[in-house]
Amino acid sequence: MVRLAEERDFPGFLGLAAQVEHWFGPMVEDAGFHEAVREHIRRNEALVAVPSDPGTEPDPGTDTDLLGGLLFGAGADTPVHHVHWLVVSQRARAGGVGRELMRDALRRWVRGPADVEVVTFGADHPGAAASGARAFYERLGFTPAETVAPGPEGGSRQLFRRTVAAGGPV
């Protein structure tokens, strides 16, 4: 189940971040990351995926009941939207959680004509294959675009873009 994130989900975002710091660099202790998550929650531009069965227990040591989280930037005065952060928990990867988070974000915030952009791993980054991020975005209709500045851990990054036609399906 995907829903708008609430302040009570903040620890879950940190739990998700802890699972991917080896790819993205430090986030759990980063005040800037904390503020970004809280700001997205306040602006209603954060989504979470939670188990549809409330009795589902998180994996020991994950410190989260979130299956995934997404921070989105809806372009207010511009038709360019940004996926700022999307992470699916280790226990839920390859199960459609990321696809559902993206589907909800596009349905909720994007009206064509528009572009949706996301920065992900460059082709040579070790996380590119291990995370499946590049293939994931390509399956969703994103295409590789320009190279961008390296991530905080020093790894390469690339912009991916998806164009949404006027009145077209998101």
C-alpha positions, 0 to 999 in steps of 0.5 A: 500500500502506498500513501503520503508520508507522515512525520511518524514515518521519519525513522523509517526513512532513516532505516531505508537510508541505512540500507543504501549508504554504501551506494549513496554515501552518508545520510542517516547522520546527515542533518541535510538529509534529515531536513530534506525528508522532513521538508518533503513530508511537510510539503506532501511530496513524500510517499511511503510503501507499507505492508498491506497486512498490518501484522507483517513484521519488519526484518530484524535489524532493519529499524523500519516497517517501510517497504519503500520511500520516495521524495518527489519534487513537483514542478510548481511553475515548470513542467519538470518534476524530480524524483529526489530519492527512491529506496526500496527495502532489501526485503521488498526489492524486485517485488514491485514496490518501487514501481508502485511508488513511481506510479503513485507519484506520477499519478498524483503530481504529474500532468503532461506535457512534462518531463520527470527527471531522476539522477541515478548511478552512472553505468560504471558505478558498482551500485548500478548493477547491484541495485538494478536502478538503471534497469528499473528506470528504463523499464518505467520509460526513462532514458539515459541523458546527460552525466551529472556531478558525482555523488557524495561517495564519489561515484558517477551519476547520470540523469534519466528523463521521462517525457509525459505527453499532454493528456497522455498516461503517466 
